């Protein structure tokens, strides 16, 4: 495991669409009220004032995979876990 990086669970709100090309006006309000809360797990590989970057995979030679950069304003909470 990547001993020098914290392993975290990030709960955040993502943008979404309803999957349709054309949406009837009466469906828009109920779609607008829905939230898309996402839970992502990974090693905390970067952190700035604006973004938190995590990686879901790690290879022992120092290569990370499935790197995700999440805007801080969309983050609900970050929990750190023991490795």
DSSP file (Angstrom, degrees, kcal/mol; ACC not computed):
  #  RESIDUE AA STRUCTURE BP1 BP2  ACC     N-H-->O    O-->H-N    N-H-->O    O-->H-N    TCO  KAPPA ALPHA  PHI   PSI    X-CA   Y-CA   Z-CA
    1    1 A X              0   0    0      0, 0.0     2,-1.5     0, 0.0     3,-0.1   0.000 360.0 360.0 360.0 163.5    0.0    0.0    0.0
    2    2 A X    >   -     0   0    0      1,-0.2     3,-1.6     2,-0.1    58,-0.0  -0.642 360.0-177.6 -81.9  89.4    1.0    3.6   -0.4
    3    3 A X  T 3  S+     0   0    0     -2,-1.5    -1,-0.2     1,-0.3    80,-0.1   0.738  75.5  57.3 -65.2 -24.9    2.2    4.2    3.2
    4    4 A X  T 3  S+     0   0    0     -3,-0.1     2,-0.4     2,-0.1    -1,-0.3   0.471  99.4  69.3 -87.7   0.0    3.0    7.9    2.6
    5    5 A X  S <  S-     0   0    0     -3,-1.6     2,-0.2    38,-0.0    40,-0.1  -0.927  82.2-119.1-120.2 142.2   -0.6    8.8    1.6
    6    6 A X        -     0   0    0     38,-0.4    38,-3.0    -2,-0.4     2,-0.5  -0.506  21.9-133.5 -73.8 145.6   -3.8    8.9    3.6
    7    7 A X  E     -AB  43  81A   0     74,-0.8    74,-3.0    36,-0.2     2,-0.3  -0.911  36.9-179.9-100.2 125.6   -6.6    6.6    2.5
    8    8 A X  E     -AB  42  80A   0     34,-3.3    34,-2.1    -2,-0.5     2,-0.5  -0.854  34.3-141.6-130.5 158.1   -9.9    8.5    2.5
    9    9 A X  E     -AB  41  79A   0     70,-2.7    70,-2.6    -2,-0.3     2,-0.5  -0.991  25.1-163.0-113.7 121.5  -13.6    8.3    1.8
   10   10 A X  E     -AB  40  78A   0     30,-3.5    30,-2.8    -2,-0.5     2,-0.5  -0.929   5.6-163.4-110.0 123.3  -14.9   11.4    0.1
   11   11 A X  E     +AB  39  77A   0     66,-2.7    65,-3.0    -2,-0.5    66,-1.7  -0.922  27.6 157.6-103.3 125.6  -18.6   12.1    0.1
   12   12 A X  E     -AB  38  75A   0     26,-2.7    26,-3.6    -2,-0.5     2,-0.5  -0.969  43.4-112.2-149.7 160.7  -19.5   14.7   -2.5
   13   13 A X  E     -A   37   0A   0     61,-3.1     2,-0.3    -2,-0.3    24,-0.2  -0.846  35.1-161.0 -98.7 126.7  -22.3   16.1   -4.7
   14   14 A X        -     0   0    0     22,-2.8    22,-0.5    -2,-0.5     2,-0.1  -0.707  21.7-108.7-105.9 155.5  -21.8   15.5   -8.5
   15   15 A X        +     0   0    0     -2,-0.3     2,-0.3    20,-0.1    -1,-0.1  -0.432  45.3 178.9 -70.3 157.1  -23.4   17.2  -11.5
   16   16 A X        -     0   0    0     -2,-0.1     2,-0.3     2,-0.0    20,-0.0  -0.986  24.6-149.8-154.5 162.4  -25.9   15.0  -13.3
   17   17 A X        -     0   0    0     -2,-0.3     0, 0.0     2,-0.0     0, 0.0  -0.870  30.5-118.6-126.9 168.8  -28.3   14.9  -16.2
   18   18 A X        -     0   0    0     -2,-0.3     3,-0.1     2,-0.2    13,-0.0   0.442  47.2-114.7 -92.3   4.0  -31.5   12.9  -16.4
   19   19 A X  S    S+     0   0    0      1,-0.3     2,-0.3     2,-0.1    -1,-0.0   0.421  80.0 109.0  86.4  -2.0  -30.4   10.9  -19.4
   20   20 A X        -     0   0    0      1,-0.1    -1,-0.3     0, 0.0    -2,-0.2  -0.800  61.6-145.7-108.2 151.4  -32.9   12.2  -21.8
   21   21 A X  S    S+     0   0    0     -2,-0.3     2,-0.4     1,-0.2    -1,-0.1   0.896  92.6  33.4 -76.2 -43.3  -32.3   14.5  -24.8
   22   22 A X  S    S-     0   0    0      2,-0.0     2,-0.5     0, 0.0    -1,-0.2  -0.961  72.4-166.7-119.5 131.0  -35.6   16.2  -24.4
   23   23 A X        -     0   0    0     -2,-0.4     5,-0.1    -3,-0.1     2,-0.0  -0.968  22.7-123.2-121.6 124.4  -37.3   16.8  -21.1
   24   24 A X    >>  -     0   0    0     -2,-0.5     3,-2.0     1,-0.1     4,-0.7  -0.378  26.5-119.6 -61.7 142.1  -40.9   17.9  -20.6
   25   25 A X  H >> S+     0   0    0      1,-0.3     3,-1.0     2,-0.2     4,-0.6   0.843 111.7  59.9 -52.4 -38.9  -41.3   21.1  -18.6
   26   26 A X  H 34 S+     0   0    0      1,-0.2     4,-0.4     2,-0.2    -1,-0.3   0.690 102.9  53.1 -68.5 -16.9  -43.3   19.3  -15.9
   27   27 A X  H <> S+     0   0    0     -3,-2.0     4,-1.8     1,-0.1    -1,-0.2   0.640  90.5  77.4 -87.9 -16.3  -40.4   16.9  -15.2
   28   28 A X  H <X S+     0   0    0     -3,-1.0     4,-2.6    -4,-0.7     5,-0.2   0.889  88.2  53.8 -66.7 -41.7  -37.8   19.6  -14.7
   29   29 A X  H  X S+     0   0    0     -4,-0.6     4,-1.5     1,-0.2    -1,-0.2   0.928 110.4  45.8 -61.8 -45.9  -38.8   20.6  -11.1
   30   30 A X  H  > S+     0   0    0     -4,-0.4     4,-0.6     1,-0.2    -1,-0.2   0.883 114.5  48.9 -65.8 -36.0  -38.6   17.1   -9.7
   31   31 A X  H >< S+     0   0    0     -4,-1.8     3,-1.0     1,-0.2    -1,-0.2   0.902 107.2  56.2 -66.3 -39.8  -35.3   16.5  -11.4
   32   32 A X  H 3< S+     0   0    0     -4,-2.6    -1,-0.2     1,-0.2    -2,-0.2   0.829 104.3  53.8 -60.5 -33.9  -34.0   19.8  -10.1
   33   33 A X  H 3< S+     0   0    0     -4,-1.5    -1,-0.2    -5,-0.2    -2,-0.2   0.652  89.0  97.7 -78.6 -15.9  -34.7   18.7   -6.5
   34   34 A X    <<  -     0   0    0     -3,-1.0     2,-0.4    -4,-0.6    -3,-0.0  -0.453  61.1-151.0 -73.8 144.5  -32.8   15.5   -6.8
   35   35 A X        -     0   0    0     -2,-0.1     2,-0.7     2,-0.0   -20,-0.1  -0.906   7.7-147.3-112.6 147.2  -29.2   15.3   -5.4
   36   36 A X        -     0   0    0    -22,-0.5   -22,-2.8    -2,-0.4     2,-0.5  -0.821  21.8-174.2-112.0  89.0  -26.5   13.0   -6.8
   37   37 A X  E     -A   13   0A   0     -2,-0.7     2,-0.4   -24,-0.2   -24,-0.2  -0.745   5.3-166.5 -88.7 127.2  -24.4   12.2   -3.7
   38   38 A X  E     -A   12   0A   0    -26,-3.6   -26,-2.7    -2,-0.5     2,-0.5  -0.874  13.4-154.1-114.7 142.5  -21.3   10.1   -4.6
   39   39 A X  E     -A   11   0A   0     -2,-0.4     2,-0.4   -28,-0.2   -28,-0.2  -0.981  17.8-177.6-116.0 121.1  -18.9    8.2   -2.2
   40   40 A X  E     -A   10   0A   0    -30,-2.8   -30,-3.5    -2,-0.5     2,-0.4  -0.953   8.5-160.3-120.2 138.2  -15.4    7.8   -3.6
   41   41 A X  E     +A    9   0A   0     -2,-0.4     2,-0.3   -32,-0.2   -32,-0.2  -0.899  33.1 104.0-114.8 144.1  -12.5    5.9   -1.8
   42   42 A X  E     -A    8   0A   0    -34,-2.1   -34,-3.3    -2,-0.4     2,-0.4  -0.967  66.1 -57.0 170.3 179.4   -8.8    6.3   -2.5
   43   43 A X  E     -AC   7  55A   0     12,-2.8    12,-1.9    -2,-0.3     2,-1.0  -0.672  50.8-120.2 -81.6 134.9   -5.4    7.6   -1.6
   44   44 A X  E     + C   0  54A   0    -38,-3.0   -38,-0.4    -2,-0.4    10,-0.2  -0.662  44.9 162.9 -76.7 103.9   -5.2   11.3   -1.1
   45   45 A X  E     +     0   0A   0      8,-2.0     2,-0.3    -2,-1.0     9,-0.2   0.523  59.6  16.0-104.9  -8.4   -2.6   12.2   -3.7
   46   46 A X  E     - C   0  53A   0      7,-1.6     7,-3.1     2,-0.0     2,-0.3  -0.965  54.5-178.7-164.0 147.8   -3.2   16.0   -4.0
   47   47 A X  E     + C   0  52A   0     -2,-0.3     2,-0.2     5,-0.2     5,-0.2  -0.930  11.2 159.7-153.9 124.8   -4.9   18.8   -2.2
   48   48 A X        -     0   0    0      3,-3.1    -2,-0.0    -2,-0.3    24,-0.0  -0.730  57.2 -90.7-129.3-178.2   -5.2   22.5   -3.0
   49   49 A X  S    S+     0   0    0     -2,-0.2     3,-0.1     1,-0.2    23,-0.0   0.789 127.2  32.1 -62.2 -27.6   -7.5   25.3   -2.0
   50   50 A X  S    S+     0   0    0      1,-0.2    22,-3.1    22,-0.1    23,-0.4   0.768 121.1  31.3-103.3 -32.5   -9.8   24.4   -4.8
   51   51 A X  E     - D   0  71A   0     20,-0.3    -3,-3.1    21,-0.1     2,-0.4  -0.906  49.9-151.9-133.9 154.9   -9.5   20.6   -5.3
   52   52 A X  E     -CD  47  70A   0     18,-2.2    18,-3.2    -2,-0.3     2,-0.5  -0.996  22.0-158.5-119.1 131.8   -8.9   17.3   -3.6
   53   53 A X  E     +CD  46  69A   0     -7,-3.1    -8,-2.0    -2,-0.4    -7,-1.6  -0.952  12.8 177.6-117.4 126.3   -7.4   14.6   -5.7
   54   54 A X  E     -CD  44  68A   0     14,-2.6    14,-3.1    -2,-0.5     2,-0.4  -0.877  17.7-148.1-123.3 158.5   -7.7   10.9   -4.9
   55   55 A X  E     -CD  43  67A   0    -12,-1.9   -12,-2.8    -2,-0.3    12,-0.2  -0.995   2.3-160.8-126.7 130.6   -6.5    7.7   -6.6
   56   56 A X  E    S+     0   0A   0     10,-1.1     2,-0.3     9,-0.8    10,-0.2   0.736  76.6  42.9 -81.2 -24.1   -8.4    4.5   -6.4
   57   57 A X  E     - D   0  65A   0      8,-1.9     8,-1.9   -14,-0.1     2,-0.3  -0.900  61.1-172.5-127.2 153.1   -5.5    2.2   -7.4
   58   58 A X  E     - D   0  64A   0     -2,-0.3     2,-0.4     6,-0.2     6,-0.2  -0.990   9.6-159.0-146.1 133.8   -1.8    2.0   -6.5
   59   59 A X  E >>  - D   0  63A   0      4,-2.7     3,-2.3    -2,-0.3     4,-1.0  -0.930  32.3-119.3-110.8 139.7    1.0   -0.1   -7.9
   60   60 A X  T 34 S+     0   0    0     -2,-0.4    -1,-0.1     1,-0.3     0, 0.0   0.619 107.8  69.4 -59.2 -14.3    4.1   -0.4   -5.6
   61   61 A X  T 34 S-     0   0    0      2,-0.1    -1,-0.3     1,-0.0    -3,-0.0   0.365 125.5 -93.4 -84.7   8.8    6.4    1.2   -8.1
   62   62 A X  T <4 S+     0   0    0     -3,-2.3     2,-0.5     1,-0.3    -2,-0.2   0.673  82.0 135.0  95.2  19.0    4.7    4.6   -7.4
   63   63 A X  E  <  -D   59   0A   0     -4,-1.0    -4,-2.7     2,-0.0     2,-0.3  -0.875  36.4-158.3-104.9 132.3    2.0    4.6  -10.2
   64   64 A X  E     -D   58   0A   0     -2,-0.5     2,-0.3    -6,-0.2    -6,-0.2  -0.784   4.4-158.9-107.7 151.9   -1.6    5.5   -9.4
   65   65 A X  E     +D   57   0A   0     -8,-1.9    -8,-1.9    -2,-0.3    -9,-0.8  -0.890  64.3  22.4-128.9 160.6   -4.7    4.7  -11.3
   66   66 A X  E    S-     0   0A   0     -2,-0.3   -10,-1.1   -11,-0.2     2,-0.4   0.935  75.3-169.5  49.5  56.9   -8.3    6.0  -11.6
   67   67 A X  E     -D   55   0A   0    -12,-0.2     2,-0.4    -3,-0.2   -12,-0.2  -0.615   3.5-168.0 -79.3 130.7   -7.2    9.5  -10.4
   68   68 A X  E     -D   54   0A   0    -14,-3.1   -14,-2.6    -2,-0.4     2,-0.6  -0.982  12.4-156.6-125.8 129.7  -10.2   11.8   -9.6
   69   69 A X  E     -D   53   0A   0     -2,-0.4     2,-0.5   -16,-0.2   -16,-0.2  -0.930  15.9-167.5-106.3 118.5  -10.0   15.5   -9.0
   70   70 A X  E     -D   52   0A   0    -18,-3.2   -18,-2.2    -2,-0.6     2,-0.2  -0.912  23.5-120.1-112.2 126.6  -13.0   16.7   -6.9
   71   71 A X  E >   -D   51   0A   0     -2,-0.5     3,-1.9   -20,-0.2     4,-0.4  -0.449  20.0-134.3 -62.6 131.3  -13.9   20.4   -6.5
   72   72 A X  G >  S+     0   0    0    -22,-3.1     3,-1.5     1,-0.3    -1,-0.1   0.832 102.9  63.7 -56.7 -34.9  -13.8   21.3   -2.8
   73   73 A X  G 3  S+     0   0    0    -23,-0.4    -1,-0.3     1,-0.3    -2,-0.1   0.662 102.6  50.5 -67.0 -14.0  -17.1   23.2   -3.0
   74   74 A X  G <  S+     0   0    0     -3,-1.9   -61,-3.1   -62,-0.1     2,-0.4   0.489  87.4 105.8 -98.4  -5.6  -18.8   19.9   -4.0
   75   75 A X  E <   -B   12   0A   0     -3,-1.5   -63,-0.3    -4,-0.4     3,-0.1  -0.625  42.9-176.7 -83.5 129.2  -17.4   17.9   -1.0
   76   76 A X  E     -     0   0A   0    -65,-3.0     2,-0.3    -2,-0.4   -64,-0.2   0.877  69.1 -25.3 -85.3 -48.0  -19.8   17.1    1.8
   77   77 A X  E     -B   11   0A   0    -66,-1.7   -66,-2.7     2,-0.0     2,-0.4  -0.987  48.2-142.2-163.0 159.9  -17.1   15.4    4.0
   78   78 A X  E     -B   10   0A   0     -2,-0.3     2,-0.4   -68,-0.2   -68,-0.2  -0.997  15.9-168.1-128.4 125.8  -13.8   13.6    4.0
   79   79 A X  E     -B    9   0A   0    -70,-2.6   -70,-2.7    -2,-0.4     2,-0.4  -0.952  11.4-146.1-113.6 133.4  -13.1   10.7    6.4
   80   80 A X  E     -B    8   0A   0     -2,-0.4     2,-0.3   -72,-0.2   -72,-0.2  -0.792  14.7-159.2 -99.8 142.4   -9.6    9.3    6.8
   81   81 A X  E     -B    7   0A   0    -74,-3.0   -74,-0.8    -2,-0.4     2,-0.1  -0.896  21.1-109.3-123.0 149.7   -9.0    5.6    7.5
   82   82 A X              0   0    0     -2,-0.3   -76,-0.0     1,-0.1     0, 0.0  -0.476 360.0 360.0 -70.5 144.5   -6.1    3.6    9.0
   83   83 A X              0   0    0     -2,-0.1    -1,-0.1   -80,-0.1   -80,-0.0   0.408 360.0 360.0 -96.6 360.0   -4.2    1.5    6.5
